Amino acid sequence: MSGRVMAKAIIAREPVEPLAINLSLEDVAVHPPGDDEILVDMRASGICHTDLVLCSVPRGSIGINYPKVPGHEGSGIVRAIGKSVKSVEDSHPAYCETFAQQNYLGCQGSMTVQKTGEVVWSRFFGQSSFAQVSVVSEASVVNARELLHQAHELDLFAPLGCGFQTGMGAVQNIACAGPNDVVMILGLGAVGLGALMTAKIRGCKAIIAVDRVKARIELAKSLGATHTLDTSSADFTSLDEAIKLIIPAGVSVVIETTGHPAIFERGLRCTHARGKVVFIGIPPLGYQFSFDLSEHINHGRSILGCIEGDCIPQKV
């Protein structure tokens, strides 16, 4: 392929006010893919909390750059491939997952603003799916040709790129939960539900699902939660007390997906000796929390971070 492709993209520019999000739909020129890259016509994209957080912080904070095209839950059709690409061919349907070792900051060189020639940071989490056409790292592409029964199903693959992959990997790859574990999942969005289903598949002996949205709680029940807690209920007092009534010794695995500081801390307190807490949700920038280190060491608890479930997309 030679020449650039003109497309529209959602560009994030540096916030003009603290924690505000400065997005605009603009015309961009997308450059041909490099040797290990794939040009994808995006058909659908999910929106992740991480997209919003990383578009709301000042330039330079945690390495953030502007302007950029966010989005990391894309699915689409392959338009062109680099000469080293082996996993897909032109016109193959594909969905774009995020390789756990991929640079979430992206890079420059594959996209410019059509009107001004300004260079845009792209390949955000390997893909920048908030564009009609995007250059994607081959490491972030999964060939969906054998997975589709009908063409419209490709749209449904977009959330697999982050949400469900991350929840699955948190349980399977990071917590390594199994039949002897009691798993508590805090937050029942795509990540939490992915974690719940994985805990069910792996035969965990109890799965406690926690949220404040009744519809999500009912869905969690249908997907295999053995216990549910509605934090919006009038008779709900505290997470600590509620867990003691269910599992007096505490849970062995906590999957925290909300990013809410108070939930972080309560989740840790609900974990029994040698338990594991996996943090996924992004808290406010600069948030710090403290705990009794001696107690933590003596109980042998583990606090674990989670990026994309520590997954290699093609092997998920």
C-alpha angles and dihedrals in degrees: 000000000000131000133029128288120226116223144147122257139176106244123199116211127188111289114258090208129035112281092356119132118232109197130162135175107236141167113255137183112230116206125221117275121267124234095284097032137095129211108223130192099217114224099175141002135191122221116231128196087237090062090056095044094049090050094052103057127088121266110275096024108128086348097300119165134192147248097034143150109236129195129107107182102076137150128183151120124298110247101176139350137213119248094256097050115114106161099073141020134211113295094017115137112240141171124217117231126177117250108224092232094047118120104252091198092068126209142256129251108065102073139036134178105260097216099048106017090237112161113241127207107241140161085071104186084355097302124043094212095184089089133083089232125019141175108237132192112247088229087066098049128093119191107235098183094111094040101061127086094177131019095241090061089076089078090061092058094067097086090054088072094076119345103053094031091053095047092047094047093047090061099035106033106025107029092027087209120188145157094311095054134098105207125199117195117200110203126017105220121119092295094048094045090049088053092047094052091047092051088052093049091048091053100243107183095231133014119194114195118198128191142126097230112089095207091056091049091053090049090050090055091053091050096054111279109154092198133019133196123200106202091192092061116115092232095050110111110171138334091240093056094042092053092049089058091053103033110010093192093051133245126298097217131032120190107195113195104156104077089217111142096219091051090051091058097042091049090057092050091054094058120101127219113307089009125145131230116198114198115205108147115087113239124209112297111273095015113153129186132194134210140173101278095193092055090046093051094044091053093046094228121168126218110201133186121217129209113180091330092290086277136158100214097216090056098046 
